[in-house]
Amino acid sequence: MNRSVATLFTLGLMVSLVSPLPLAAEEAAPQPACPSTPVALPPDLASWQTPVSIGAAGAPAALAVAELKLGTAVTATMAPTPSVTYVHQPAKPGGSVSFGGMLSITIPADGTYRIALSNRSWIDLLEGDAVIDSIGHKPGPDCSGMRKTVDFPLKAGPHVIQLGAGDTPTVTVLVTKVP
C-alpha cells in the first residue's frame, strides 16, 4: 500500500471512530409504542374517546342531519368522492377512490376554533359561500388517534365543514374552541 493511500485509510478510520451515528440511523429509530389503554386527554378533547356515529352529508340538502355539536366528537361515515355534491368545489376533492362529505356546525361566538380529524382528509370550512383560510396546523396529542388539527378564525353562526380526499370511509371529527 503506498503512503498516501495508507494515510487516507488511517484518517478515515479515525473519523469514523469519533463521529456520531449517521443521521439516517438516528431517524430510523423506532418510536415508542402507544399504550393499549386510551391516553388521558384534556377535558376539552375527552369526547374524542367516545364519538357518536353520524352520516356525513353527500349533498347540501342533507346538511341538516349531519350536524356537529361543539365539543362532541363524531365518527362520520363518508361517501365515495364521485357521489358527493359539495356546496363549494373543494381545494382538494380527491379522486375516484377517495372519500368525502360535509358536516354542519353552528358556532356560538366569534373566536378561533380547532377541527381535529382521525385521518388526512382535506378540510374546507365555509362561512356562507366564503372559504375560511386556516391559521394553524399541527398533529393531535401523541397516541390519541388524532391525525391532525387545523385552526380557523370563525364568526358566530352556521358553518359547513367540507371533507375531501379522505383515505378511509369513516373519520372521527371534533370541533373545539381554542382558549
Buried (B, 14 or more C-beta within 10 A) or exposed (E): EEEEEEEEEEEEEEEEEEEEEEEEEEEEEEEEEEEEEEEEBEEBBEBBBEBEEBBBBBBBEBBEEBBBEBBBBBEBBBBBBEEBEBBBEBEEBBEEEBBBBBBBBEBEEEBEBBBBBBBEBBBBBBBEEEBBEBEEEEEBBEBBBBBBBBBBBBEEEEBBBBBBBBEBBBBBBBBBBBE
